[in-house]
Each structure stands twice: as C-alpha cells, then as structure tokens.
Amino acid sequence: MNAFQPFVGTAVPGPERDLVGYGRHAPRVPLPNGGRVAISIVVNYEEGSEYAHPNGDGRNDGMTESIYAMDPRYRDLCAESVYEYGSRAGIWRLERLFSAYQIPVTFFAAAVALERNREVAAWIREAGHEPCSHGWRWEEVWTLSRDEEAEHIRRAVASITETCGQRPLGWYCRYGASVHTRELLLEEGGFEYDSDAYNDDFPYYARVGTARQLIVPYSATYNDARFSLVPSYGSPSDYVDNLKRGFDLLHEEGADHPRLMSIGLHPRIIGQASRVHALREFLDYARAKGGAEFMRRIDIARWWKAAHPAD
C-alpha cells in the first residue's frame, strides 16, 4: 500500500503553500556594504487603534502583560493605560535610542494610531524612517469581508500618505493575512512588498494569479511580544541572549549567504526602561561584532529586486 495518502475534504481557497522554498540552494546575494546579516528593526505602532470600548468595538484588546482577564462587556481602563504608555513614553525612549545610534527602522504602523499621535508621524517623516502599513486599524483582517478589507486598505494608504507625507510601499497585517489580502494589495497597486509570512530567512517571490509579489518575511522569534506571552521571556537578559544567539548563527551562515534578521518591537512593551536597556546591549554587541547592516524593509526589498528581479 502506498504510504502517501492524499488529503480528503474541500480546501479553503487562498494562496497555495510552498513547503520547499530555496531548499539546499540558498541564494547568494551580497549585502550593499558587504555585511553578513541584514537586520530589520520594526516598530509595531498600534497604540490608539487597538480594539477598545472608546473605539466602538464593545471589547478590549490583549497583549498588555496583564494576567487579569476582564469580562469584555466592561471597559478595561488598565489595558487602555498600557497602550497609552507606548504612545506617551515608550515610543520616545525608542526615538532617543535610534536617533543616537543613527539606525534606520521600519514602522509597521496602523493608520489610525498615527492619526491620533501625529508627533510620531512627524518623527518618521523627519528621520527618514519607513512607514509600512499595518492596516487601517490594528484589526484581524480575516474577520472582514473582501470588500471591507479592500476599503480598509484604501483608507490606510490615504491616511498614512497624509500623516507621513509618503505612501506606504509595504504591508503587514495583524498576526496574519486573510485569504484575500495579497490579491487585494496587487489590486490596490503601489506596494513593493508585503511581510505577511514567517517562513524564510531570505526574501522570495510569491505567485498571485499571473503576478509575482515580493515577500520580505517577518519573524516572531526575535519579537518583544514574548514578554507578554506564555511561555515568555523571564527577564531582559533572556531577551538579549536570544537576540545574540540568533545573530551569531546568522552571522556564521552569512559568510557565504547573507541572512535576514527581523526584530519586532512594540513601544508599550520594549519601551519599558529595563527592556530598552537590553535592546541597547544587543545593538552594541552587533555593531562591535561587525557584519550587521541595519536596513529598512523597503531597502531590503529593493536590494533583493536588484539582484533577483521577478520572472
């Protein structure tokens, strides 16, 4: 009897899975300055656009480090204040760090969050950081109809163009895309890449109908969200250790095939003093070791396209 048994049932429509990728033939694409690891620092700016009773959602949002699960019928002032910390204090602690180190970053920014704190949009604009759309709001797009999602993409583009003075060229959904997202991004036009994937250490092209979309994969492995999840980081030292170990191996592998390392940050989480201190320790470590090139995701996308144009 053949050991392989085909799946039974009706498949859900959407993108086809690719479980092979580059396989044993990792691409060799020199980084612009000859480094070994392209480090993409991403600031997830969501504060003010999350699910909350004042936003008319009839529910509260999570990812606040609170161990108390409040009945969603009631307004959670504690959760709201944690998000406010990110936009009032945490974001400016990050601003001081990245400005002092002159590191370019990408903002996965929810449009409504920037509308409600235009000082952050001004910093993005003035410092030359990249606004990558994180949606109109920090919302679960798979709960929307196709038409609703298309409308929210249009709103996000228009809003970020207005607040930041430039349209977003990349896209990243909350947690994950819907089965329609990538197709809708191509229909909207103007996006050079999306980051709705966690499946590689290299950019790659995904086929969408007859078109090809560049994917700059993201990562949850080096994401500060693990401070608020279970299992979680026990301390900032655990966080630094994880970053250093990941960088060290990617640095070793990058001698022949430069790798991508994505570090995801949230102002309400990493913005606490002890954690920014840990992040600074890693930045010092990576810079001292050498071979790290800090790049915005749009620059990574264009670097890859120049070396590997789409078919």
PLY file of the C-alpha trace (Angstrom):
ply
format ascii 1.0
element vertex 311
property float x
property float y
property float z
element edge 310
property int vertex1
property int vertex2
end_header
0.00 0.00 0.00
1.27 3.45 -0.89
2.33 5.27 2.30
1.22 8.59 0.85
-2.44 9.31 1.34
-3.92 12.45 -0.27
-5.78 14.92 1.88
-9.51 14.39 1.99
-12.01 17.21 2.05
-12.55 20.59 0.46
-9.62 23.00 0.59
-10.20 26.58 1.70
-9.48 28.99 -1.19
-6.42 31.19 -0.97
-2.67 31.14 -1.58
-1.01 27.82 -2.27
1.52 26.62 0.32
5.19 26.23 -0.58
6.97 23.83 1.77
10.19 23.68 -0.29
11.38 27.24 -0.82
15.04 27.56 -1.75
15.85 24.14 -0.32
19.56 23.27 -0.34
20.31 26.07 -2.80
20.36 29.16 -0.62
20.64 32.33 -2.73
23.92 34.22 -2.68
23.12 37.94 -2.67
25.87 40.24 -1.28
24.59 42.95 1.04
25.12 46.55 -0.11
28.09 47.12 2.22
29.44 43.58 2.24
27.87 42.57 5.56
26.61 39.18 6.67
23.24 39.93 8.28
20.61 42.43 7.20
18.98 43.47 10.47
15.48 44.83 10.07
14.26 46.62 13.17
10.49 47.01 13.10
8.47 49.22 15.41
4.88 47.99 15.56
2.97 51.20 16.20
-0.62 50.28 17.11
-1.47 52.37 20.17
-4.87 54.03 19.86
-6.05 51.78 17.02
-6.48 48.61 19.09
-9.84 47.08 20.00
-11.34 49.17 22.81
-14.73 50.34 24.01
-13.95 54.02 23.21
-13.36 52.91 19.61
-16.85 51.42 19.49
-15.68 47.80 19.48
-17.55 46.50 22.52
-14.43 44.61 23.60
-10.92 45.11 24.94
-7.59 44.16 23.40
-4.89 41.93 24.80
-1.09 41.88 24.61
-0.70 44.16 27.63
1.18 41.86 30.06
-1.83 41.86 32.36
-2.73 38.48 33.84
-6.25 39.67 34.61
-8.93 38.71 32.08
-11.65 41.31 32.37
-15.14 40.49 31.13
-15.27 42.10 27.65
-18.58 43.76 28.49
-16.70 46.23 30.66
-14.24 48.89 29.64
-10.69 47.88 30.63
-9.03 51.11 31.77
-5.92 49.18 32.80
-5.36 47.81 29.29
-6.03 51.21 27.76
-3.42 52.82 30.01
-0.80 50.24 28.99
-1.34 51.16 25.33
-1.14 54.83 26.30
2.27 54.19 27.87
3.52 53.08 24.47
2.44 56.28 22.72
3.25 58.66 25.59
6.59 57.31 26.85
7.81 54.11 25.21
7.92 55.45 21.67
10.11 58.39 22.70
12.54 56.14 24.55
12.95 54.29 21.25
13.30 57.57 19.40
16.21 58.61 21.61
17.93 55.24 21.13
17.56 55.03 17.35
18.46 58.68 16.87
21.61 58.30 18.98
22.65 55.15 17.09
21.51 56.52 13.70
19.67 53.30 12.90
17.01 53.35 10.16
13.84 51.48 11.12
10.58 50.40 9.57
7.28 51.21 11.26
4.52 48.66 10.96
2.08 51.48 11.61
-1.69 51.28 11.93
-3.07 54.34 10.17
-5.44 55.37 12.95
-2.61 55.18 15.51
-0.60 57.75 13.53
-3.67 59.95 13.13
-4.01 60.05 16.92
-0.36 60.85 17.60
0.94 62.94 14.75
4.20 63.62 16.57
5.15 60.01 15.81
4.31 60.51 12.14
6.44 63.65 12.17
9.38 61.72 13.60
9.03 59.04 10.89
8.96 61.72 8.23
11.80 63.85 9.58
14.16 60.95 10.39
13.65 59.13 7.09
12.20 56.01 8.66
9.84 53.84 6.63
6.07 53.82 7.17
4.87 50.32 6.26
1.12 49.90 6.57
-0.04 47.74 9.46
-3.63 48.23 8.36
-6.18 50.98 8.81
-6.58 49.83 12.39
-4.84 47.08 14.35
-7.51 44.63 13.35
-7.99 40.99 12.44
-8.49 41.28 8.68
-9.70 37.71 8.26
-12.91 38.75 10.03
-13.67 41.30 7.30
-15.47 40.66 4.03
-13.38 41.00 0.89
-14.97 44.38 0.11
-14.46 45.63 3.67
-10.81 44.63 3.61
-10.29 46.38 0.26
-11.85 49.55 1.67
-9.65 49.42 4.77
-6.55 49.05 2.58
-7.59 52.17 0.66
-8.19 54.08 3.91
-4.83 53.02 5.31
-2.93 54.18 2.22
-4.68 57.55 2.12
-4.25 58.14 5.85
-0.54 57.24 6.07
0.18 59.28 2.95
-1.37 62.27 4.69
0.27 61.86 8.12
3.74 60.78 6.97
3.97 62.65 3.69
4.58 59.47 1.70
2.51 56.44 0.83
3.36 53.07 2.37
5.27 50.78 -0.01
4.98 47.69 2.20
2.19 45.92 4.05
1.90 43.75 7.16
-1.34 42.53 8.75
-2.01 41.96 12.41
-0.83 38.39 13.08
-1.63 37.13 9.61
-3.27 37.93 6.32
-6.69 36.84 5.10
-7.03 34.61 2.07
-7.72 37.79 0.06
-5.03 40.16 1.34
-2.20 39.61 -1.12
-4.58 39.69 -4.06
-6.12 42.93 -2.77
-2.70 44.55 -2.36
-1.98 43.92 -6.02
-5.38 45.29 -6.98
-4.73 48.44 -4.96
-1.27 48.80 -6.50
1.77 50.69 -5.31
3.11 48.09 -2.88
6.65 46.88 -3.48
6.45 44.06 -0.93
4.49 42.57 1.91
5.71 40.89 5.10
2.77 38.58 5.80
4.93 35.46 6.12
7.23 33.89 8.70
8.66 31.14 6.54
12.22 32.03 5.49
15.49 33.83 6.23
15.52 35.28 2.71
13.07 37.36 0.68
11.28 35.50 -2.10
8.57 35.94 -4.71
5.08 34.53 -4.27
2.83 33.93 -7.25
-0.50 35.73 -7.08
-2.53 34.78 -10.10
-0.31 35.69 -13.03
1.69 38.23 -10.99
4.64 37.90 -8.62
4.72 39.62 -5.23
7.96 40.10 -3.29
7.76 38.82 0.26
10.14 40.14 2.92
9.46 37.57 5.67
8.94 38.66 9.26
9.72 36.72 12.46
8.08 36.13 15.82
11.27 34.59 17.21
13.02 37.88 17.99
9.84 39.75 18.85
9.40 41.55 22.17
5.78 40.31 22.25
7.15 37.27 24.02
7.40 39.41 27.16
3.59 39.36 27.23
3.00 35.78 26.11
3.24 32.37 27.76
5.87 30.96 27.59
7.60 34.30 27.87
10.96 35.90 28.45
11.79 35.64 32.13
13.84 38.84 32.11
15.51 41.32 29.76
18.62 39.13 29.98
16.70 36.29 28.32
15.75 38.67 25.53
19.35 39.76 24.93
20.55 36.16 24.99
18.00 35.17 22.35
18.99 38.06 20.09
22.71 37.42 20.47
22.47 33.70 19.81
20.32 34.25 16.74
22.63 36.92 15.38
25.72 34.80 16.00
24.47 31.86 13.94
23.06 34.04 11.18
26.42 35.84 11.13
28.21 32.49 10.73
25.87 31.37 7.94
26.04 34.80 6.33
29.71 34.35 5.46
28.50 32.65 2.27
24.84 33.60 2.06
23.80 36.82 3.86
20.71 36.36 6.00
17.76 38.48 7.15
17.08 39.02 10.86
13.81 40.75 11.80
13.48 42.23 15.28
9.91 43.22 16.15
9.28 45.87 18.80
6.20 47.36 20.46
6.54 50.71 22.29
4.24 49.60 25.15
6.43 46.51 25.70
10.06 47.20 24.74
9.59 50.85 25.73
9.96 50.00 29.41
13.35 51.17 30.69
14.84 47.75 31.54
13.93 46.38 28.14
15.28 49.29 26.12
18.47 48.82 28.12
18.54 45.19 26.91
17.89 46.22 23.32
20.74 48.73 23.52
23.02 45.98 24.80
22.26 43.89 21.72
22.80 46.81 19.36
26.20 47.43 20.94
27.03 43.74 20.60
26.03 43.54 16.93
27.88 46.70 16.00
31.03 45.59 17.81
31.00 42.16 16.15
30.67 43.65 12.69
28.85 42.30 9.66
25.47 43.76 10.63
23.73 46.07 8.19
20.70 47.84 9.65
18.22 48.32 6.82
14.65 49.45 6.37
12.44 46.80 4.83
11.90 48.83 1.68
15.68 48.92 1.23
15.86 45.15 1.74
13.13 44.73 -0.87
14.95 46.90 -3.40
18.29 45.21 -2.67
16.70 41.85 -3.39
14.88 43.01 -6.51
18.09 44.43 -7.96
19.87 41.09 -7.51
16.88 38.82 -8.27
14.29 40.51 -10.48
10.93 38.75 -10.64
10.46 36.35 -13.56
0 1
1 2
2 3
3 4
4 5
5 6
6 7
7 8
8 9
9 10
10 11
11 12
12 13
13 14
14 15
15 16
16 17
17 18
18 19
19 20
20 21
21 22
22 23
23 24
24 25
25 26
26 27
27 28
28 29
29 30
30 31
31 32
32 33
33 34
34 35
35 36
36 37
37 38
38 39
39 40
40 41
41 42
42 43
43 44
44 45
45 46
46 47
47 48
48 49
49 50
50 51
51 52
52 53
53 54
54 55
55 56
56 57
57 58
58 59
59 60
60 61
61 62
62 63
63 64
64 65
65 66
66 67
67 68
68 69
69 70
70 71
71 72
72 73
73 74
74 75
75 76
76 77
77 78
78 79
79 80
80 81
81 82
82 83
83 84
84 85
85 86
86 87
87 88
88 89
89 90
90 91
91 92
92 93
93 94
94 95
95 96
96 97
97 98
98 99
99 100
100 101
101 102
102 103
103 104
104 105
105 106
106 107
107 108
108 109
109 110
110 111
111 112
112 113
113 114
114 115
115 116
116 117
117 118
118 119
119 120
120 121
121 122
122 123
123 124
124 125
125 126
126 127
127 128
128 129
129 130
130 131
131 132
132 133
133 134
134 135
135 136
136 137
137 138
138 139
139 140
140 141
141 142
142 143
143 144
144 145
145 146
146 147
147 148
148 149
149 150
150 151
151 152
152 153
153 154
154 155
155 156
156 157
157 158
158 159
159 160
160 161
161 162
162 163
163 164
164 165
165 166
166 167
167 168
168 169
169 170
170 171
171 172
172 173
173 174
174 175
175 176
176 177
177 178
178 179
179 180
180 181
181 182
182 183
183 184
184 185
185 186
186 187
187 188
188 189
189 190
190 191
191 192
192 193
193 194
194 195
195 196
196 197
197 198
198 199
199 200
200 201
201 202
202 203
203 204
204 205
205 206
206 207
207 208
208 209
209 210
210 211
211 212
212 213
213 214
214 215
215 216
216 217
217 218
218 219
219 220
220 221
221 222
222 223
223 224
224 225
225 226
226 227
227 228
228 229
229 230
230 231
231 232
232 233
233 234
234 235
235 236
236 237
237 238
238 239
239 240
240 241
241 242
242 243
243 244
244 245
245 246
246 247
247 248
248 249
249 250
250 251
251 252
252 253
253 254
254 255
255 256
256 257
257 258
258 259
259 260
260 261
261 262
262 263
263 264
264 265
265 266
266 267
267 268
268 269
269 270
270 271
271 272
272 273
273 274
274 275
275 276
276 277
277 278
278 279
279 280
280 281
281 282
282 283
283 284
284 285
285 286
286 287
287 288
288 289
289 290
290 291
291 292
292 293
293 294
294 295
295 296
296 297
297 298
298 299
299 300
300 301
301 302
302 303
303 304
304 305
305 306
306 307
307 308
308 309
309 310
